């Protein structure tokens, strides 16, 4: 049991000094180091310690790489060590050259705790983890903006192709069909029919491109309708059979979530078509316990998880990245000769979907 009063306070302060994860330095008026805790000793090298023990007031300058001001990320202008009473240095950010981690950012505070004797304390807290978290947050935020802009542009181009270019081509095809009844010249009729076939093929290509860019069914009717439409097209074009199971019916979700699920499935099925050497793929889409779950399975040639994937490998990375951006998880189970299964699940709340 700790004693009471000042003895208790002294013991607690000593424990704080010795066990704190923050580095703590005490300096006198001339800048000589009076004491430092174990956390402080662990971040500086032996040469720095020797200089401190010898009373070198500039020793800290040898390891300091500047502080962050409102104008520069790193500056030595009006150094905190020379103007400790400035309000700018009550709490600030500083970079130090450490013993094992290189240049590390710290949250720092510099205070005079005994004005009569000029005793000052410098306290440092490592910000590396916070910086990495912040950097990841901004990366994810920027990636979301990029994907959103990409999808919006795809939607715009898709609508433009469908509503303008395709309609104009359709009108031209109709005119050609009418033109066939306005002449009896065999050469002209033959040329008109050839042109009609070419324009009809072009019209189908434009419609397919429009759907590939951004299927209207995804925005208008939701995931299940978009999947069924996409799978039907794949079966017609490539002969790939897709067994699709879903219990969503007409449930709607946040547009970002629906886009992620659609793009992941689109990429996974395309990979199976290109690399798995199969003619059958199973896709299962369900919602359970507030999680939207998607499974894509094939019984193709598979691959060893440690091997370099066929193609660029960016498809798997892109699928995982998209899932993580909406708080979901992505996993893959595969083995050479045993097929491939891809799983993605994304939280959607209480399952009420989107109004």
Steps between C-alpha positions, in 0.01 A plus 500: 500500500637841400565764765280808496573865430815625330682168534223331302508771235878475466479122457229533235694768312813281509302204362357724228850620408646149488211316334354757264508413132558868430860612486571755776808726517582753773731793413646787698508863391814448289357197320696238693311174544420429863312174455313286249272201541557153343266582211717801415825303527366234261451739208842669496839351416804474726675803345200717582497365857871576540450856381213545746710366788776746405253785522491584129198728473491457121484120511128502430560699182707209369201269507218748436375524140268795552148565623176556309382859472198648327724574201740205474491130580852522646672818611760610753385862499450628856604166646296381800822452694587868473150639559344253746255755636334551161140383479592334168689232691248409766406213271640441154638238260871432463716256302796325666770268365459191718732211577308219330208648305657780299318834493187475715221758549416583861231697676707723729450743783764721658432667836685685772407321821732694735543860385722589796760237408422496127403131496323397180340175388465363146246221448472300177234258379565285190247582224606230253190286548268800485671621181462158337134487598444852370685422177289186449185700569588761238601232250166328545317831477678593178445152358128529572491833319687352203268198478192719540621735226581202279156347548325832439695549178422144392133564572505821296671337202274196524187712496637708214573190293161350574282808471679683222742298289301176509175681424652679203637172366164332550335779305751452216436124497125562473560739208707233325223247545251743346742575217493133395139541394572812297715339230507189287865530402672180617840665542354776715297251705809286559700800618216621724470156662877486563492844655199403712681193634813702583303774675292246693820332619641840599177581682525177703865574582410847626218363713734239648763766567237716666404217735864414574576858595209525743187281483182705532344207687743552789384858558133441417423157646788391723757225531293191422357645179844625391656158566233312308532736204881477504502121524251468216727707274806290593313181418389640163842637403740242646284194569603511869235345724446688827293344779370796697331482841369805686263577785509879462192534281450878464716609796702814435819617669730799500617573146865462600437152643300387197776624269770316698309172494426530130857587401653224715264242351563634149877468546483157666278348231720654228808344663329162508410538133856597400715282723308220676423299185140432603158533340307522829523755782284519813406835653317529834372834632340510845435727795535364851540662842557846355763377253470493123690191381621408153661171399645418157611139447644301213650152467776609266875458505548728802844615610728484799453807725877550510538499122496803277141525371434472130460842341595818685369393841344844536150350483533326839659808655226723360227274635652500848553876493140569394365276775711665770396850390141425607603328823473151354730201482636301207645152498592239243534124528678323218735213426655372183254265333232561765322809371464844652250653744478874569315636801406858577277635774401857571306637800161644404352571842169353611418356159233756420695594190463840339174686463 
